[in-house]
Amino acid sequence: MTSPERLADPSEAVAAAHLLAGRLAERAAEHDRDGQFPDKDFADLRAAGLLGLMVPTRLGGPGAGFQDYAEVAMALAAGNGATALIFNMHASVTGALAGTPDEMARALGVPESYFEMRDGVLTKAADGALYAVAMSERGVGSRLSQLKTSYEPVDGGYRITGSKTFVSAAGHADGYLVAARRADQDPPVFSHFIVPAGEGLRVEETWDSLGMRATGSNELHIDATVPEDALLGGMEGLVLLLAQVMPQWLVASYAAVYVGVAQSAIDAAFEHA
């Protein structure tokens, strides 16, 4: 894999996204018609350094903030909304990790090992790794308090079992942010894990949504054992708290994509007229 471009600052990322939008647009109809994952789009994003957008400069990224993300997402969405939605999920993972101040993390009581794990995930993103989100479930949606996917402590880590729906980039991501409930706790405890691609994950192709086929938002079946440092934050029970302190990655990040799609539609209508 070619080494990604190292972006000096967020303005370079925004400029790169605008340059790539035309290429994404050329391939969009074919990807949606055939339901193909947009591999070439992500090869372009990776080469341009955009998968490292939210990564701080000390770890090889441009240190972008949420507004920078929104500008990049709108530009990409003008080319291919499906590609931009996958990018949104990746940015949600990396943006939440990079955007949590160390002081806040320590106030929550996270162990020092968390910071090493976090920096490892972000460094991989700067090097071109793609992350996806595995949150929603059948009959539950994204209501975190009703998750059925469960985990239990085992020797050296945790075992996670369950099924997730609407997992954009399922089978193509390098890692997945998975939310699960502890199997033996009442009241329930909900935690996040970074689960690497590979053994213990199975994709079931269930996705066929007009205009969004290329997101590959298929079902992901999980029966995997992960090491202790896969537990996000290094401590259990942070899912609902993180949702409260970083709502922009649950709502507004999607809005940036849809604004880009809408603007592209307006531009196309204007040209047609």
C-alpha positions in Angstrom: 0.0 0.0 0.0 1.3 3.4 -1.0 2.1 5.7 2.0 -0.6 8.3 2.5 0.1 12.0 1.9 0.9 13.8 5.2 -1.4 16.8 5.3 0.2 19.8 7.0 -3.1 21.4 8.1 -6.8 21.0 7.8 -7.1 23.5 4.9 -5.1 21.1 2.7 -7.6 18.3 3.6 -10.5 20.5 2.5 -8.8 21.3 -0.8 -8.0 17.6 -1.4 -11.6 16.7 -0.8 -12.8 19.2 -3.4 -10.3 17.9 -5.9 -11.4 14.3 -5.3 -15.1 14.9 -5.5 -15.0 14.8 -9.3 -13.4 11.4 -9.4 -15.9 10.1 -6.9 -18.8 11.4 -9.0 -17.5 9.6 -12.1 -17.7 6.3 -10.3 -20.8 6.8 -8.2 -23.5 5.5 -10.5 -21.6 2.3 -11.3 -21.0 1.6 -7.6 -24.6 2.1 -6.8 -25.9 0.0 -9.7 -23.6 -2.9 -8.9 -23.6 -2.5 -5.1 -19.8 -2.4 -5.1 -17.8 -1.1 -2.2 -16.0 2.0 -3.6 -12.5 0.6 -3.3 -11.0 3.2 -5.7 -12.6 6.0 -3.8 -11.0 4.9 -0.6 -7.7 4.3 -2.3 -7.9 8.0 -3.4 -8.9 9.1 0.1 -6.1 7.0 1.6 -3.5 8.3 -0.7 -4.6 11.9 -0.1 -4.2 11.4 3.7 -7.9 12.0 4.4 -8.3 8.9 6.5 -6.0 10.7 9.0 -8.1 13.9 8.9 -8.9 13.9 12.7 -5.5 12.6 13.8 -3.5 15.1 15.8 -0.3 16.4 14.3 1.9 14.6 16.8 0.6 11.3 15.4 0.9 12.2 11.8 -2.4 13.9 11.0 -3.4 17.5 10.3 -5.2 17.8 13.6 -8.6 18.7 12.1 -11.6 19.8 14.2 -15.3 19.1 13.7 -15.8 22.1 11.3 -13.0 20.9 9.1 -14.6 17.4 9.1 -17.9 19.0 8.0 -16.3 20.8 5.1 -14.5 17.7 3.9 -17.6 15.6 4.3 -19.8 18.0 2.3 -17.2 18.1 -0.5 -16.9 14.3 -0.7 -20.7 13.9 -0.5 -21.1 16.2 -3.6 -19.2 13.4 -5.4 -20.6 10.3 -3.9 -22.9 10.3 -0.9 -22.2 6.6 -0.1 -18.5 7.2 0.1 -19.0 10.2 2.3 -21.3 8.2 4.7 -18.6 5.5 5.1 -16.0 8.3 5.7 -18.4 9.8 8.3 -18.3 6.5 10.3 -14.5 6.4 10.1 -14.3 10.0 11.2 -16.7 9.4 14.0 -14.4 6.8 15.5 -11.2 8.8 15.0 -12.7 12.1 15.8 -14.2 11.0 19.1 -10.9 9.4 20.1 -8.8 12.5 19.1 -11.4 15.0 20.5 -11.5 13.6 24.0 -9.2 15.8 26.1 -6.7 13.9 28.2 -7.9 15.8 31.3 -11.5 14.6 30.8 -10.3 11.0 30.2 -8.3 11.1 33.4 -11.2 12.6 35.3 -13.3 9.7 34.3 -10.6 7.4 35.8 -9.3 5.7 32.6 -6.0 3.8 33.1 -2.9 5.2 31.5 -2.9 2.2 29.1 -5.9 3.8 27.3 -3.7 6.5 25.9 -1.4 4.1 24.3 -4.3 2.2 22.8 -5.9 5.4 21.6 -2.7 6.7 20.0 -2.2 3.3 18.3 -5.6 3.5 16.7 -5.1 7.1 15.5 -1.6 6.3 14.2 -3.0 3.5 12.1 -5.7 5.8 10.7 -2.9 8.3 9.7 -1.2 5.4 8.0 -4.4 4.6 6.1 -6.5 2.2 8.2 -10.3 2.4 7.8 -12.6 2.1 10.8 -16.3 1.3 10.9 -19.1 1.5 13.5 -21.0 -1.5 14.5 -23.8 -0.1 16.8 -27.3 -0.8 15.4 -29.2 -4.0 15.9 -32.4 -5.5 14.6 -35.4 -4.5 16.6 -33.2 -2.1 18.6 -31.8 0.4 16.1 -29.2 2.5 17.8 -30.8 2.7 21.2 -27.8 1.9 23.3 -29.7 1.0 26.4 -31.4 -1.9 24.6 -28.4 -3.6 23.0 -28.4 -7.3 22.8 -24.8 -7.9 21.7 -23.0 -9.0 24.8 -19.5 -9.4 26.2 -17.9 -11.3 29.0 -14.4 -11.2 30.5 -12.2 -14.2 29.6 -8.6 -14.9 30.2 -6.6 -12.1 28.7 -9.5 -10.1 27.3 -13.2 -10.3 26.4 -15.4 -12.4 24.3 -18.0 -10.5 22.3 -21.1 -12.2 20.7 -24.0 -10.8 18.8 -25.1 -9.3 15.4 -25.1 -5.8 14.2 -27.0 -4.2 11.3 -26.3 -1.3 9.0 -22.5 -1.7 9.4 -21.2 0.5 6.6 -18.0 -0.9 5.1 -18.7 -4.3 6.7 -16.0 -6.7 5.5 -13.8 -3.8 4.2 -12.8 -2.0 7.3 -9.6 -2.7 9.3 -11.4 -2.3 12.6 -14.9 -1.9 14.1 -16.2 0.2 17.0 -18.6 -2.3 18.7 -21.0 -1.5 21.5 -22.0 -4.3 23.7 -23.6 -5.0 27.1 -21.9 -7.1 29.8 -23.6 -10.4 30.0 -23.5 -11.0 33.7 -24.4 -7.5 35.0 -27.8 -6.2 36.2 -28.4 -3.3 35.9 -26.6 -3.6 32.5 -23.2 -2.1 31.8 -22.5 -1.0 28.2 -19.0 -0.7 26.8 -17.2 0.0 23.5 -14.6 -2.1 21.9 -12.3 -1.7 18.9 -12.5 -5.1 17.2 -10.0 -5.8 14.5 -11.1 -7.3 11.2 -10.5 -11.0 10.8 -11.3 -14.1 12.8 -14.7 -14.1 14.6 -16.4 -11.7 12.2 -18.8 -12.8 9.5 -20.6 -10.5 7.0 -24.1 -11.3 5.8 -25.1 -9.4 2.7 -28.5 -7.8 3.5 -28.1 -4.3 2.1 -29.8 -3.1 -1.1 -30.8 0.5 -0.5 -31.4 2.8 -3.5 -28.7 5.5 -3.8 -26.7 4.0 -0.9 -25.9 0.5 -2.1 -22.2 1.3 -2.2 -22.0 1.8 1.6 -22.1 -2.0 2.0 -24.1 -1.5 5.2 -24.5 -5.2 5.7 -25.1 -7.3 8.8 -22.0 -8.2 10.9 -22.1 -11.3 13.0 -19.6 -11.3 15.9 -18.2 -14.2 17.9 -14.8 -12.9 18.7 -12.3 -12.8 21.5 -10.4 -9.5 21.8 -7.4 -8.5 24.1 -7.9 -6.4 27.2 -6.7 -3.2 25.4 -9.6 -3.5 22.9 -11.9 -2.1 25.6 -12.3 1.5 24.7 -11.3 3.8 27.5 -9.7 0.9 29.3 -12.7 0.7 31.6 -16.3 -0.6 31.3 -19.5 1.4 31.2 -18.5 4.4 29.1 -20.9 4.0 26.1 -23.8 6.2 27.3 -21.5 8.8 28.8 -19.5 9.2 25.6 -22.8 9.6 23.7 -23.7 12.5 26.0 -20.4 14.4 25.8 -19.9 14.0 22.0 -23.3 14.2 20.4 -21.9 15.9 17.3 -20.6 12.5 16.1 -24.1 10.9 16.5 -26.1 13.6 14.7 -24.3 16.6 13.1 -21.7 14.5 11.3 -24.4 12.8 9.2 -26.0 16.2 8.5 -22.7 17.4 6.9 -23.0 14.5 4.4 -26.6 15.2 3.6 -26.0 18.9 3.1 -23.3 18.0 0.5 -25.7 15.6 -1.3 -28.4 18.3 -1.3 -26.0 20.9 -2.6 -24.9 18.6 -5.4 -28.6 18.0 -6.4 -29.2 21.8 -6.5 -26.1 22.3 -8.6 -27.2 19.5 -11.0 -30.7 21.0 -11.3 -29.3 24.4 -12.0 -27.1 23.0 -14.8 -30.0 21.1 -16.3 -32.2 24.2 -16.3 
